[in-house]
Amino acid sequence: MPTAAKLVAALWFALLAWFAAELVIPYLPEGTQVGLFSYITGVIGLLTGWVFLGRRAGDTMAAALSYGFSASVILTFWAIFYFSFEMMIHRSLDKHYRGPTQALMSMVDMMRDNGLLMLKWDIVIVLVAGGFFGGWITEKAARKWS
């Protein structure tokens, strides 16, 4: 059921994910085609805010801050998973792998590499601070409009 808290969480995390993706782009290897990278990441953020954080609003403020941080971690995981899976599919279509096991093992390696790529101080600060703020603003919305 739609609530104000779900809407606020979805909008905030969509914005946070889009901004974090824009911060990642300069760190990508030279010549990387970004395409809809920021927008897809924004959709992942929107879904994370709506499904995970918005559903948990209405608890204590300490819980809201921890849920916001958890939402940032979940957002980061699913974004890394999605783009690693997409890269694996493209490589599979180019017959880069001998079988599905090698493809999945390669995807795990790509997830590790993409995760390490995101461990830059500006990206981490934005995701952590944005997660705490998202939890706080979602809890405020839940208290005001519930």
VMD Tcl script that draws the C-alpha trace (Angstrom):
set ca {
  {0.00 0.00 0.00}
  {1.44 3.41 -0.93}
  {2.42 5.66 1.95}
  {4.17 8.99 2.22}
  {7.18 7.29 3.80}
  {7.53 4.90 0.87}
  {7.31 7.79 -1.59}
  {9.90 9.86 0.26}
  {12.25 6.88 0.61}
  {11.85 5.95 -3.06}
  {12.50 9.48 -4.31}
  {15.46 10.07 -2.00}
  {17.18 6.79 -2.82}
  {16.57 7.24 -6.54}
  {18.31 10.62 -6.30}
  {21.08 9.23 -4.10}
  {21.71 6.30 -6.45}
  {21.77 8.55 -9.52}
  {24.23 10.95 -7.85}
  {26.48 8.12 -6.63}
  {26.50 6.63 -10.14}
  {27.55 9.99 -11.54}
  {30.42 10.01 -9.03}
  {31.51 6.52 -10.16}
  {31.73 7.42 -13.87}
  {35.10 9.26 -13.68}
  {36.68 6.21 -12.01}
  {35.60 3.80 -14.74}
  {38.29 2.60 -17.16}
  {39.00 4.83 -20.16}
  {36.59 4.26 -23.02}
  {33.85 2.61 -20.95}
  {30.40 3.08 -22.48}
  {28.16 4.32 -19.67}
  {24.87 4.53 -21.57}
  {21.97 4.46 -19.11}
  {24.20 3.62 -16.13}
  {23.01 6.47 -13.89}
  {19.35 6.02 -14.74}
  {19.35 2.26 -14.17}
  {21.10 2.82 -10.86}
  {18.44 5.41 -10.02}
  {15.70 2.84 -10.67}
  {17.49 0.38 -8.38}
  {17.59 3.12 -5.72}
  {13.90 3.86 -6.22}
  {13.00 0.20 -5.71}
  {15.28 -0.09 -2.68}
  {13.71 2.95 -1.04}
  {10.15 1.84 -1.75}
  {10.49 -1.86 -0.95}
  {13.06 -1.91 1.85}
  {13.16 1.42 3.66}
  {9.62 2.70 3.16}
  {8.14 -0.49 4.59}
  {10.16 -0.14 7.80}
  {9.28 3.49 8.57}
  {7.46 4.26 11.80}
  {9.97 2.82 14.27}
  {12.47 4.68 16.47}
  {14.84 7.25 15.02}
  {17.86 5.04 15.77}
  {16.24 2.20 13.85}
  {15.44 4.57 10.99}
  {19.09 5.63 10.72}
  {20.25 2.01 10.68}
  {17.60 1.13 8.09}
  {18.80 4.04 5.95}
  {22.39 2.82 6.16}
  {21.24 -0.72 5.36}
  {19.30 0.60 2.37}
  {22.52 2.19 1.05}
  {24.34 -1.12 1.41}
  {21.49 -2.99 -0.30}
  {21.39 -0.41 -3.09}
  {25.13 -0.76 -3.64}
  {24.97 -4.56 -3.67}
  {22.12 -4.75 -6.19}
  {23.71 -2.14 -8.47}
  {27.02 -4.02 -8.48}
  {25.19 -7.31 -9.02}
  {23.10 -5.96 -11.90}
  {25.97 -4.40 -13.82}
  {28.26 -7.40 -13.26}
  {25.48 -9.70 -14.47}
  {24.96 -7.51 -17.53}
  {28.68 -7.58 -18.33}
  {28.68 -11.36 -17.93}
  {25.74 -11.71 -20.33}
  {27.47 -9.55 -22.95}
  {30.65 -11.58 -22.64}
  {28.65 -14.82 -22.84}
  {27.03 -13.69 -26.07}
  {30.53 -13.05 -27.44}
  {31.41 -16.66 -26.51}
  {33.99 -15.54 -23.96}
  {33.28 -18.45 -21.58}
  {33.46 -22.24 -21.97}
  {30.39 -22.88 -19.84}
  {27.91 -21.47 -17.33}
  {30.11 -22.22 -14.33}
  {32.97 -20.18 -15.75}
  {30.55 -17.37 -16.56}
  {29.18 -17.26 -13.01}
  {32.67 -17.40 -11.50}
  {33.67 -14.54 -13.77}
  {30.62 -12.57 -12.63}
  {31.70 -12.95 -9.00}
  {35.15 -11.66 -9.97}
  {33.56 -8.71 -11.77}
  {31.44 -7.98 -8.69}
  {34.61 -7.88 -6.58}
  {36.36 -5.61 -9.06}
  {33.35 -3.30 -9.37}
  {33.00 -3.17 -5.58}
  {36.66 -2.23 -5.19}
  {36.19 0.42 -7.87}
  {33.51 2.02 -5.70}
  {35.72 2.19 -2.60}
  {36.65 5.80 -3.18}
  {36.24 8.23 -0.31}
  {33.79 10.56 -2.07}
  {31.48 7.72 -3.14}
  {31.55 6.06 0.28}
  {30.83 9.34 2.09}
  {27.91 10.14 -0.21}
  {26.39 6.67 0.21}
  {26.83 6.55 4.00}
  {25.68 10.12 4.70}
  {22.89 9.79 2.12}
  {21.73 6.55 3.72}
  {21.56 8.10 7.19}
  {19.76 11.17 5.83}
  {17.36 8.96 3.86}
  {16.48 7.01 6.98}
  {15.97 10.21 8.94}
  {13.81 11.95 6.30}
  {11.74 8.81 5.77}
  {11.06 8.53 9.49}
  {10.12 12.22 9.64}
  {7.69 11.69 6.75}
  {6.19 8.63 8.43}
  {5.64 10.53 11.67}
  {4.16 13.59 9.97}
  {1.83 11.94 7.43}
  {0.85 8.65 9.08}
}
mol new
graphics top color blue
foreach p $ca { graphics top sphere $p radius 0.5 }
foreach p [lrange $ca 0 end-1] q [lrange $ca 1 end] { graphics top cylinder $p $q radius 0.2 }
display resetview
